[in-house]
Amino acid sequence: MLHTRFKEKTQELLERVRADLVSRRYEVRLVKINSPVTRLKLIAQFAQLAEERGVKVRELYLSPRLAVMPQLEREIQRAKEKVDVICVNGFDTVGQESPSADHIIVLLDQFAKDVVRLPVPVIFWFPNFIVDLAYDKIPTFWKLVSSNLFEFQLEQHIFEVEAERAASGFQETSDVRKKRIARLEEQVEEIRELAGRTSPEHAPILLVLAHSYFDDKQYEKAYEVYTEVLAHLEQSANAASRATVLHSIGCIYHIWGVYDKALNHYRESLAARRKLSDIEGMAQTMHRLGMLYQDLGEFDKAIDFFNQSIEQCKLLDSTSGIADNLLHLGMIHEEVGLYSKAVEKYREAFELYRKKHQSRNMAIALFYTGRVYYERDLPKEAVKFFITAKAIFESIHSDYYHIVAQYLESIKQGIGEDDYERLCEEARRPALKKDHH
């Protein structure tokens, strides 16, 4: 199921394309969306909306073996009917390895130079790592698309990145973390100057620096240092540390949208943690594997890994870990239309978070519950949960209340201000009383 609020962005995207077709000045646009299954659904939603407006959409996976422009032209020639816009859904990797970063750079740079002869409007739908690559390494392509960048960000990914950083154990403010990173960088630089290179005995300080970069969302630097640490860790003597580093590198690939490499690193980490009987580490990596398969739309595998993670969390008596997995099981039920089961899982998670007095996670569970009712066009129930979630986010000074506020604003626009205020008033009385005791 696609979130209703994405319809506004797809409509905006379509209006831009229609303006191109009227003016005959064709633009290149870039949509940033990580999950492959969500990309497919969003492109299908865009194509359906376009069809209703008389705009013909053609979807294309790029072959990494050919230049981009000839592929676009060939796709138009192969079509049995007129093509008004091409949606490029990343690169086709069936039967071969994913194209390297250097290969992608060459292809997109050449495309940007050829764009003067663009045959129709083109929308690239790319995961994070390609968008970041364009920003850092392909100035020609970035200049072409930077003013036409659309980002469809799923709420659970916003919440999960923070949760992953929190799980690393470094609970610092941004300023404190940056000072910490500066000190660590100085120490590592001194090591390099004195020894000429780092060696196995320097792995602990490198690992702390890598974790700190990850906490600060400096994923490229974190990846570089984690990779350096991995080269220093012998498989037999440092199995636990290797498993941790492999898991962390897998998280970075996952964040970037490089799913095949994320999967390989998670699997290798899980195998090592199983050999070590590291129950906590197994629970953590099983959870991440569940998330990855959820992103890929392989829900049976995702459910299996979330349930395996729950069993490990029970052995640890980790109430929060169980609740985290329940949230994702709820998301999958929501995705496939099993709404009552989704709400059941979200409420189970909420009760577990409440036992641990975890206000932020309580609010997230309430928000997801409200979202189910929002998507089913049940504003009264949605407002009840959204109002409570927003109040909790505000009470803990979390910026996430803005996300909830967007949904509430959408409901107000849909039902009118008077009815909206009435629902809010009804929601505030019982919900706040219930959820703050």
C-alpha positions as MATLAB code, in Angstrom:
seq = 'MLHTRFKEKTQELLERVRADLVSRRYEVRLVKINSPVTRLKLIAQFAQLAEERGVKVRELYLSPRLAVMPQLEREIQRAKEKVDVICVNGFDTVGQESPSADHIIVLLDQFAKDVVRLPVPVIFWFPNFIVDLAYDKIPTFWKLVSSNLFEFQLEQHIFEVEAERAASGFQETSDVRKKRIARLEEQVEEIRELAGRTSPEHAPILLVLAHSYFDDKQYEKAYEVYTEVLAHLEQSANAASRATVLHSIGCIYHIWGVYDKALNHYRESLAARRKLSDIEGMAQTMHRLGMLYQDLGEFDKAIDFFNQSIEQCKLLDSTSGIADNLLHLGMIHEEVGLYSKAVEKYREAFELYRKKHQSRNMAIALFYTGRVYYERDLPKEAVKFFITAKAIFESIHSDYYHIVAQYLESIKQGIGEDDYERLCEEARRPALKKDHH';
ca = [
       0.000    0.000    0.000;
       1.268    3.444   -0.902;
       0.823    6.291    1.512;
      -1.883    8.680    0.358;
       0.245   11.732    0.917;
       2.610   10.546   -1.833;
      -0.195   11.216   -4.300;
       0.426   14.940   -3.963;
       4.045   14.503   -5.025;
       3.179   12.211   -7.916;
       0.574   14.741   -9.045;
       3.141   17.535   -8.837;
       5.569   15.429  -10.835;
       2.930   14.799  -13.485;
       2.013   18.481  -13.732;
       5.667   19.310  -14.358;
       5.782   16.727  -17.156;
       2.548   18.026  -18.684;
       4.006   21.526  -18.681;
       7.034   20.157  -20.542;
       4.805   18.581  -23.159;
       2.908   21.828  -23.685;
       6.065   23.939  -23.956;
       8.022   21.226  -25.821;
      10.974   22.009  -23.546;
      11.781   18.620  -22.102;
      13.350   18.398  -18.640;
      15.223   15.697  -16.758;
      13.952   14.956  -13.252;
      15.326   12.830  -10.439;
      13.286   10.952   -7.839;
      15.137    9.716   -4.754;
      13.578    6.572   -3.328;
      15.480    3.616   -1.881;
      13.130    0.648   -1.641;
      12.873   -1.227   -4.981;
       9.333   -2.405   -4.259;
       8.248    1.134   -3.381;
       9.860    2.465   -6.562;
       7.860   -0.015   -8.613;
       4.624    0.972   -6.899;
       5.261    4.689   -7.175;
       6.086    4.423  -10.875;
       2.909    2.369  -11.382;
       0.918    4.997   -9.463;
       2.489    7.752  -11.556;
       1.751    5.852  -14.791;
      -1.876    5.281  -13.804;
      -2.374    8.935  -12.915;
      -0.668    9.951  -16.159;
      -2.875    7.608  -18.200;
      -5.956    9.280  -16.720;
      -4.587   12.633  -17.949;
      -3.739   11.344  -21.414;
       0.026   11.083  -20.817;
       1.727    7.867  -21.971;
       4.477    6.555  -19.673;
       7.181    4.066  -20.582;
       9.239    2.372  -17.829;
      12.848    1.400  -18.501;
      15.637   -0.344  -16.605;
      19.010    0.857  -17.854;
      21.504   -1.672  -19.132;
      24.950   -0.826  -17.729;
      26.499   -2.045  -20.967;
      25.090    0.738  -23.171;
      25.055    4.532  -23.122;
      21.865    6.002  -21.668;
      20.677    8.125  -24.588;
      20.627    5.291  -27.172;
      18.615    3.193  -24.708;
      16.028    5.957  -24.365;
      15.772    6.350  -28.130;
      15.508    2.597  -28.680;
      12.743    2.337  -26.045;
      10.722    4.996  -27.868;
      11.188    3.189  -31.185;
      10.132   -0.163  -29.672;
       6.912    1.240  -28.222;
       3.728    0.384  -30.088;
       2.229    3.757  -29.259;
       3.410    7.289  -28.684;
       5.647    7.776  -25.615;
       5.265   11.044  -23.707;
       7.643   10.413  -20.792;
      10.162    7.739  -19.799;
      10.575    6.619  -16.185;
      14.050    5.147  -15.679;
      13.867    2.673  -12.789;
      17.562    2.332  -11.936;
      19.837   -0.238  -13.526;
      18.984   -3.746  -14.706;
      21.226   -6.141  -12.789;
      19.547   -9.429  -13.754;
      22.149  -12.049  -14.570;
      25.130   -9.844  -13.892;
      26.819   -7.892  -11.150;
      25.623   -4.411  -10.273;
      27.438   -1.662  -12.192;
      30.329   -0.139  -10.266;
      30.249    3.455   -9.072;
      32.853    4.373  -11.704;
      30.710    2.817  -14.420;
      27.614    4.727  -13.295;
      29.613    7.966  -13.228;
      30.707    7.492  -16.848;
      27.191    6.637  -18.064;
      25.418    9.523  -16.335;
      28.140   12.028  -17.194;
      27.867   11.114  -20.878;
      24.075   11.333  -20.703;
      24.284   14.862  -19.259;
      26.472   15.876  -22.202;
      24.038   14.318  -24.709;
      20.909   15.814  -23.180;
      20.608   18.581  -25.765;
      18.832   16.046  -27.952;
      16.458   14.694  -25.316;
      13.527   13.077  -27.182;
      10.940   13.202  -24.350;
      10.844   14.236  -20.675;
      12.810   11.739  -18.558;
      12.408   10.891  -14.876;
      15.205    8.948  -13.184;
      14.073    6.966  -10.120;
      17.269    6.220   -8.197;
      18.265    4.898   -4.755;
      20.246    7.031   -2.323;
      23.709    5.881   -3.345;
      23.271    6.949   -6.985;
      21.820   10.321   -5.963;
      24.735   10.852   -3.549;
      27.149    9.748   -6.264;
      25.672   12.328   -8.638;
      26.030   15.059   -6.021;
      29.633   14.185   -5.152;
      31.123   12.900   -8.406;
      28.980   13.814  -11.453;
      28.674   17.626  -11.568;
      27.313   17.590  -15.128;
      24.429   15.296  -14.210;
      23.801   17.004  -10.865;
      23.529   20.407  -12.531;
      20.986   18.891  -14.885;
      18.706   17.486  -12.157;
      19.390   19.458   -8.956;
      16.512   21.884   -9.497;
      14.184   18.978  -10.340;
      14.853   16.667   -7.388;
      11.941   14.834   -5.726;
      12.333   12.772   -2.561;
       9.772   10.203   -1.446;
      10.873    9.311    2.072;
       9.065    6.625    4.043;
       8.479    7.471    7.694;
       9.779    4.134    8.947;
      13.148    4.799    7.320;
      13.416    8.161    9.067;
      12.665    6.504   12.395;
      14.867    3.459   11.782;
      18.034    5.391   10.924;
      17.819    7.172   14.247;
      17.135    3.904   16.045;
      20.184    2.300   14.413;
      22.395    5.160   15.497;
      20.982    5.019   19.019;
      21.678    1.279   19.169;
      25.388    1.894   18.608;
      25.613    3.200   22.162;
      26.785    6.752   21.554;
      24.130    9.077   22.943;
      25.656   12.499   22.311;
      24.435   15.840   21.090;
      25.566   16.880   17.636;
      28.108   19.401   18.966;
      29.615   16.956   21.450;
      29.795   14.281   18.761;
      31.547   16.603   16.318;
      34.147   17.519   18.955;
      34.608   13.839   19.706;
      35.124   13.098   15.996;
      37.662   15.922   15.687;
      39.706   14.498   18.588;
      39.571   10.993   17.151;
      40.599   12.244   13.715;
      43.596   13.997   15.268;
      44.646   10.801   17.048;
      44.340    8.719   13.879;
      46.258   11.347   11.891;
      49.071   11.246   14.458;
      49.193    7.466   14.134;
      49.446    7.715   10.364;
      52.226   10.306   10.593;
      54.255    8.319   13.117;
      53.734    4.811   11.768;
      52.987    5.627    8.153;
      49.884    3.464    8.306;
      47.434    1.938   10.751;
      47.876   -1.649   11.953;
      45.847   -4.232   13.927;
      46.621   -2.673   17.304;
      44.918    0.516   16.120;
      41.635   -1.270   15.319;
      39.876   -0.198   18.574;
      40.343    3.543   17.968;
      39.433    3.151   14.293;
      36.276    1.307   15.289;
      35.244    4.113   17.666;
      35.876    6.653   14.886;
      33.791    4.619   12.423;
      30.901    4.361   14.905;
      31.125    8.112   15.500;
      30.995    8.860   11.763;
      27.946    6.571   11.509;
      26.238    8.387   14.393;
      26.887   11.673   12.601;
      25.418   10.326    9.334;
      28.817   10.634    7.623;
      28.289    7.295    5.957;
      31.029    7.524    3.335;
      33.662    8.219    5.985;
      32.206    5.536    8.234;
      32.359    3.047    5.358;
      36.008    3.880    4.635;
      37.055    3.417    8.257;
      34.978    0.280    8.800;
      36.613   -1.207    5.693;
      40.040   -0.294    7.046;
      39.195   -1.911   10.399;
      37.983   -5.058    8.668;
      41.332   -5.461    6.929;
      43.049   -5.458   10.347;
      40.775   -8.016   12.011;
      41.755  -11.650   11.675;
      38.805  -13.959   11.240;
      39.658  -16.323   14.079;
      41.069  -13.964   16.700;
      38.591  -11.117   16.174;
      35.398  -12.908   15.197;
      33.097  -10.766   17.373;
      34.551   -7.475   16.152;
      34.445   -8.670   12.537;
      30.768   -9.571   12.917;
      30.034   -6.090   14.293;
      31.901   -4.373   11.466;
      30.238   -6.547    8.809;
      26.838   -5.682   10.292;
      27.680   -1.961   10.280;
      28.891   -2.025    6.675;
      25.690   -3.874    5.782;
      23.691   -1.057    7.424;
      25.515    1.531    5.313;
      24.888   -0.370    2.087;
      21.238   -0.703    3.165;
      20.971    3.056    3.773;
      22.522    3.702    0.362;
      20.135    1.284   -1.332;
      22.834   -1.204   -2.407;
      20.725   -4.177   -1.393;
      22.810   -7.035   -2.789;
      25.922   -5.970   -0.886;
      23.900   -5.189    2.241;
      22.450   -8.702    2.103;
      25.885  -10.322    1.745;
      27.301   -8.406    4.718;
      24.276   -9.118    6.919;
      24.457  -12.826    6.091;
      28.174  -13.018    6.826;
      27.682  -11.150   10.097;
      24.789  -13.426   11.095;
      26.802  -16.579   10.351;
      29.651  -15.308   12.535;
      27.314  -14.351   15.348;
      25.658  -17.767   15.236;
      29.046  -19.458   15.634;
      29.729  -17.226   18.629;
      26.264  -17.852   20.096;
      25.935  -14.055   20.239;
      22.199  -13.866   20.893;
      22.039  -10.069   21.025;
      24.005   -9.737   17.794;
      21.857  -12.384   16.095;
      18.684  -10.554   17.097;
      20.074   -7.290   15.737;
      21.166   -8.709   12.374;
      17.984  -10.774   11.946;
      16.019   -7.556   12.446;
      18.060   -5.797    9.758;
      17.585   -8.728    7.363;
      13.862   -8.466    7.982;
      13.991   -4.771    7.119;
      15.966   -5.462    3.944;
      13.530   -8.102    2.685;
      10.671   -5.770    3.633;
      12.202   -3.105    1.383;
      12.554   -5.670   -1.401;
       8.905   -6.688   -1.057;
       9.828  -10.271   -0.113;
       7.430  -10.244    2.802;
       7.523  -13.954    3.664;
      11.278  -13.761    4.228;
      10.905  -10.498    6.112;
       8.281  -11.976    8.434;
      10.485  -15.019    9.045;
      13.475  -12.899   10.070;
      11.392  -10.585   12.267;
       9.941  -13.624   14.036;
      13.414  -15.136   14.453;
      14.593  -11.834   15.919;
      11.650  -11.852   18.330;
      12.645  -15.325   19.574;
      16.201  -14.132   20.255;
      14.866  -11.008   21.973;
      12.733  -13.204   24.233;
      15.859  -15.086   25.305;
      17.418  -11.719   26.134;
      14.242  -10.495   27.838;
      14.489   -7.513   25.475;
      11.055   -5.918   25.563;
      12.148   -3.095   23.255;
      13.615   -5.517   20.736;
      10.372   -7.477   20.588;
       8.406   -4.259   20.114;
      10.704   -3.086   17.299;
      10.032   -6.301   15.382;
       6.296   -6.083   16.056;
       6.265   -2.610   14.487;
       7.710   -3.995   11.267;
       5.337   -6.942   11.241;
       2.560   -4.352   11.511;
       3.988   -2.462    8.525;
       3.986   -5.623    6.414;
       0.374   -6.441    7.352;
      -0.515   -2.836    6.483;
       1.288   -3.139    3.150;
      -0.652   -6.241    2.096;
      -4.005   -4.898    3.298;
      -4.409   -6.883    6.536;
      -5.358   -3.748    8.434;
      -6.780   -5.292   11.600;
      -3.634   -7.397   12.036;
      -1.492   -4.316   11.415;
      -3.311   -2.380   14.124;
      -2.997   -5.376   16.457;
       0.793   -5.494   16.017;
       1.146   -1.724   16.436;
      -0.871   -1.798   19.655;
       1.164   -4.729   21.007;
       4.316   -2.739   20.292;
       2.847    0.342   21.948;
       2.057   -1.562   25.161;
       5.595   -2.963   25.321;
       7.110    0.475   24.785;
       4.827    1.897   27.464;
       6.083   -0.691   29.959;
       9.618    0.572   29.308;
       8.501    4.241   29.418;
       9.877    4.806   25.901;
       7.898    7.870   24.903;
       9.422    8.302   21.448;
       8.654    4.743   20.408;
       5.185    4.931   21.938;
       4.506    7.915   19.688;
       5.815    6.053   16.636;
       3.501    3.103   17.325;
       0.559    5.482   17.738;
       1.499    7.272   14.530;
       1.581    4.011   12.534;
      -1.801    3.032   13.972;
      -3.231    6.389   12.963;
      -1.766    5.972    9.485;
      -3.749    2.765    8.942;
      -7.005    4.614    9.653;
      -5.839    7.575    7.551;
      -5.215    5.331    4.542;
      -8.633    3.715    5.036;
     -10.275    7.164    5.046;
     -11.419    6.918    8.669;
     -10.550   10.424    9.893;
     -12.131   10.144   13.341;
      -9.945    7.182   14.348;
      -6.877    8.587   12.568;
      -7.111   11.938   14.357;
      -7.368   10.203   17.740;
      -4.027    8.436   17.287;
      -2.290   11.280   15.444;
      -3.206   13.844   18.106;
      -1.775   11.648   20.858;
       1.389   10.874   18.878;
       1.912   14.567   18.107;
       1.459   15.508   21.773;
       4.088   12.971   22.863;
       6.559   14.070   20.181;
       6.100   17.687   21.272;
       6.522   16.795   24.953;
       9.926   15.202   24.252;
      10.924   18.001   21.828;
      11.096   15.671   18.836;
      10.920   17.179   15.378;
       8.895   14.162   14.300;
       5.753   15.962   15.362;
       6.057   17.770   12.004;
       5.467   14.452   10.209;
       2.278   13.865   12.173;
       1.235   17.485   11.645;
       1.365   16.941    7.864;
      -1.143   14.114    8.134;
      -3.405   16.132   10.409;
      -3.281   19.057    7.990;
      -4.238   16.708    5.149;
      -7.250   15.499    7.154;
      -8.277   19.090    7.901;
      -8.119   19.964    4.222;
     -10.210   16.916    3.394;
     -13.054   17.254    5.926;
     -13.084   20.988    6.610;
     -11.847   23.001    9.569;
     -15.016   22.801   11.684;
     -15.290   19.006   11.559;
     -11.540   18.708   12.063;
     -11.565   20.843   15.223;
     -14.464   18.823   16.571;
     -12.565   15.565   16.031;
      -9.459   17.039   17.660;
     -11.438   18.100   20.699;
     -12.984   14.640   21.009;
      -9.575   13.001   20.596;
      -7.740   15.085   23.177;
      -9.976   14.265   26.122;
      -9.810   10.462   26.323;
      -6.559    9.774   24.447;
      -4.191   11.980   26.412;
      -5.651   10.832   29.694;
      -5.207    7.197   28.727;
      -1.715    7.411   27.312;
      -0.077    9.502   30.030;
      -0.868    7.288   33.005;
];
